[in-house]
Amino acid sequence: MAFKNFKLETDADGIALITWDIPGRSMNVLDETSTNELEALVKETTADAAIKGVVITSAKEAFCAGADLSMLEGMNRLYADVLKSKGEEAANQMLFDTSRRFSQINRAMETSGKPWVAAINGLALGGGFEITLSCHYRVAAENPKTRLGLPEIKVGLFPGAGGTQRVPRIVQPQDAMNLLLKGEALTLDKAKALKLVDAIVPAADLIKAAKDWIKGGGKAVQPWDEKGFKLPGGPVFSKNGMMMFPAGNAIYRRETYDNYPAARAIMSCVYEGLQLPIDAALRVESRYFTKILRSKEAAAMIRSLFLSMQELNKGARRPADVPATKLKKIAVIGAGFMGASVGYVSARGGLDVVLIDRDQESADKGK
């Protein structure tokens, strides 16, 4: 099969190298084409007896910036169409099946019977980071700019491709909840300390290190699929669990007034999922994700904080018949904290700035 967004090469040792490189884009994202092709690649490498292991990396400066949110918005439009034509049950089933597809691809990767290694060469966020979590080993290239994380909460969503289940099976529950609920990106050193990354190597050695792990007998089984696996923080109903979840619930209420359904869903996913085998836990996550994807809060946040922001930054609403104006001098009316700050950054940017306030003393203070 010919691939548009990926390149597949197999070396003499039987190790397949999958290189992600979406043409015409500065960063890889999980769009419909990438999802389809990744699913095909998992099936192809699993079925090929000559392939002994798989390394996935990126040809760009970053590994992956996450899911294409416009694709998720399109899923909601499709839901509305199916709801109108076939009814609520059919629409709900369609959205559930569609939204959990990427989660199933990740699961197929980690249960393929062949070791997968994520060779992380830069930024890996959201769904891109969830791909790496589904791999049996994660090696990253040394780069102080690299950040890893799950920022979905910032647009009213949560990690729906296994993030809420794999992270708390790798790190301590409090660290897992902080990562999921705050959406903050981690440096490589922090990620390695939390065991979200297994090794950090010089950039020139990245692919070699990934292949060496496979050739050295890397296991094609995740810890949570092995008999006797123990959660890092102990069972939910252990002393540690009972200290964390009730307190976390109270903090959530205090901080959000229950206005962020995605945050509540994260806590429910982790609490319920950690009491179940991984496959059942992933189904729980998918059900909550389907519900949150349909929420008015997620729709508004995706539109306002991502889609509209992208259009704004590209000048999408700028009148086409108005020529661009190059400013040389500006006046700022009001030289208080805000006005003085605007004046300061404008002057730093090379503009002549005039500060105007109610009297000379106030204007002088702003200056």
KAHUWO-V782661 format. One record per residue. RES is the residue in three letters. NEAR is the number of other C-alpha atoms within 12 Angstrom. D_FIRST is the distance of its C-alpha to the first C-alpha in whole Angstrom. Layout:
# KAHUWO-V782661
[[RES NEAR D_FIRST] [RES NEAR D_FIRST]]
This chain:
# KAHUWO-V782661
[[MET 14 0] [ALA 11 4] [PHE 23 6] [LYS 22 10] [ASN 31 12] [PHE 32 11] [LYS 26 11] [LEU 30 10] [GLU 23 12] [THR 22 14] [ASP 20 18] [ALA 14 20] [ASP 18 22] [GLY 22 18] [ILE 33 18] [ALA 36 15] [LEU 35 15] [ILE 36 13] [THR 34 15] [TRP 40 15] [ASP 30 16] [ILE 29 17] [PRO 18 18] [GLY 11 21] [ARG 18 22] [SER 17 25] [MET 28 23] [ASN 37 20] [VAL 38 21] [LEU 38 19] [ASP 29 19] [GLU 25 17] [THR 24 13] [SER 32 14] [THR 37 15] [ASN 22 12] [GLU 29 9] [LEU 37 12] [GLU 28 12] [ALA 25 8] [LEU 37 9] [VAL 38 12] [LYS 27 11] [GLU 24 9] [THR 34 12] [THR 27 14] [ALA 18 14] [ASP 20 13] [ALA 16 17] [ALA 18 17] [ILE 31 16] [LYS 33 19] [GLY 45 19] [VAL 48 17] [VAL 48 18] [ILE 46 17] [THR 44 19] [SER 37 19] [ALA 27 20] [LYS 26 22] [GLU 24 26] [ALA 34 25] [PHE 40 23] [CYS 44 23] [ALA 36 25] [GLY 37 25] [ALA 39 24] [ASP 28 24] [LEU 33 27] [SER 22 27] [MET 24 24] [LEU 34 26] [GLU 30 29] [GLY 23 27] [MET 29 27] [ASN 31 30] [ARG 20 31] [LEU 23 28] [TYR 31 31] [ALA 21 34] [ASP 19 32] [VAL 20 32] [LEU 19 35] [LYS 15 37] [SER 13 35] [LYS 16 35] [GLY 15 37] [GLU 16 37] [GLU 15 36] [ALA 19 32] [ALA 25 32] [ASN 29 32] [GLN 21 30] [MET 26 27] [LEU 34 28] [PHE 31 28] [ASP 21 25] [THR 31 23] [SER 40 25] [ARG 32 24] [ARG 27 20] [PHE 38 20] [SER 41 23] [GLN 34 21] [ILE 32 18] [ASN 36 20] [ARG 39 22] [ALA 34 19] [MET 40 18] [GLU 39 22] [THR 28 22] [SER 33 19] [GLY 28 22] [LYS 37 20] [PRO 40 22] [TRP 47 20] [VAL 46 22] [ALA 48 22] [ALA 51 23] [ILE 50 25] [ASN 41 26] [GLY 37 28] [LEU 38 28] [ALA 46 27] [LEU 39 28] [GLY 42 27] [GLY 41 24] [GLY 50 23] [PHE 50 26] [GLU 43 25] [ILE 51 22] [THR 45 24] [LEU 47 26] [SER 43 24] [CYS 46 23] [HIS 42 25] [TYR 41 27] [ARG 43 27] [VAL 41 28] [ALA 46 29] [ALA 38 30] [GLU 26 33] [ASN 23 34] [PRO 19 37] [LYS 19 35] [THR 30 32] [ARG 36 33] [LEU 44 31] [GLY 44 32] [LEU 45 32] [PRO 35 33] [GLU 43 32] [ILE 39 36] [LYS 30 37] [VAL 37 35] [GLY 37 37] [LEU 47 34] [PHE 48 33] [PRO 51 30] [GLY 50 28] [ALA 47 25] [GLY 49 27] [GLY 50 30] [THR 53 33] [GLN 45 32] [ARG 48 31] [VAL 42 33] [PRO 42 36] [ARG 41 35] [ILE 35 35] [VAL 31 38] [GLN 28 41] [PRO 35 42] [GLN 29 44] [ASP 27 41] [ALA 36 38] [MET 41 40] [ASN 29 41] [LEU 37 38] [LEU 42 36] [LEU 42 40] [LYS 27 40] [GLY 31 37] [GLU 24 38] [ALA 29 35] [LEU 32 36] [THR 27 37] [LEU 33 35] [ASP 25 38] [LYS 24 39] [ALA 32 35] [LYS 24 36] [ALA 18 39] [LEU 26 38] [LYS 27 35] [LEU 42 33] [VAL 38 32] [ASP 30 32] [ALA 30 33] [ILE 35 33] [VAL 25 33] [PRO 20 33] [ALA 23 30] [ALA 16 30] [ASP 20 29] [LEU 30 27] [ILE 35 24] [LYS 25 26] [ALA 29 28] [ALA 43 25] [LYS 36 24] [ASP 23 27] [TRP 30 28] [ILE 33 25] [LYS 26 26] [GLY 15 30] [GLY 18 29] [GLY 26 28] [LYS 25 28] [ALA 29 25] [VAL 26 27] [GLN 30 29] [PRO 24 32] [TRP 29 33] [ASP 24 31] [GLU 15 34] [LYS 10 37] [GLY 9 40] [PHE 19 38] [LYS 21 40] [LEU 33 40] [PRO 26 41] [GLY 28 44] [GLY 24 45] [PRO 27 45] [VAL 28 45] [PHE 18 48] [SER 16 50] [LYS 13 52] [ASN 19 50] [GLY 25 48] [MET 19 51] [MET 19 52] [MET 29 49] [PHE 30 47] [PRO 19 51] [ALA 17 51] [GLY 28 48] [ASN 25 49] [ALA 17 52] [ILE 20 50] [TYR 28 48] [ARG 18 50] [ARG 13 52] [GLU 16 50] [THR 17 48] [TYR 14 51] [ASP 17 48] [ASN 18 46] [TYR 29 43] [PRO 33 41] [ALA 42 38] [ALA 42 40] [ARG 34 42] [ALA 38 39] [ILE 47 38] [MET 41 41] [SER 32 40] [CYS 40 37] [VAL 44 38] [TYR 32 41] [GLU 28 40] [GLY 34 36] [LEU 38 38] [GLN 26 40] [LEU 23 37] [PRO 23 34] [ILE 35 31] [ASP 26 29] [ALA 20 32] [ALA 32 33] [LEU 36 29] [ARG 30 30] [VAL 34 34] [GLU 41 32] [SER 39 29] [ARG 32 33] [TYR 37 34] [PHE 43 32] [THR 35 31] [LYS 32 35] [ILE 38 35] [LEU 42 32] [ARG 32 35] [SER 24 38] [LYS 22 40] [GLU 25 40] [ALA 33 36] [ALA 30 36] [ALA 22 39] [MET 27 38] [ILE 34 34] [ARG 23 36] [SER 20 39] [LEU 23 37] [PHE 25 34] [LEU 23 33] [SER 20 36] [MET 17 37] [GLN 17 34] [GLU 15 35] [LEU 15 39] [ASN 13 37] [LYS 11 36] [GLY 13 39] [ALA 13 37] [ARG 14 41] [ARG 13 43] [PRO 9 45] [ALA 9 43] [ASP 7 47] [VAL 8 48] [PRO 8 48] [ALA 10 47] [THR 7 50] [LYS 9 51] [LEU 14 53] [LYS 14 56] [LYS 17 59] [ILE 22 58] [ALA 23 61] [VAL 28 60] [ILE 23 63] [GLY 25 64] [ALA 28 64] [GLY 24 63] [PHE 19 60] [MET 15 58] [GLY 26 59] [ALA 27 60] [SER 20 56] [VAL 25 55] [GLY 30 58] [TYR 25 57] [VAL 17 53] [SER 22 54] [ALA 22 56] [ARG 12 54] [GLY 15 51] [GLY 15 54] [LEU 19 56] [ASP 18 60] [VAL 27 60] [VAL 25 63] [LEU 33 64] [ILE 24 66] [ASP 22 68] [ARG 15 71] [ASP 15 73] [GLN 14 73] [GLU 14 73] [SER 19 70] [ALA 23 69] [ASP 17 70] [LYS 18 68] [GLY 27 65] [LYS 24 65]]
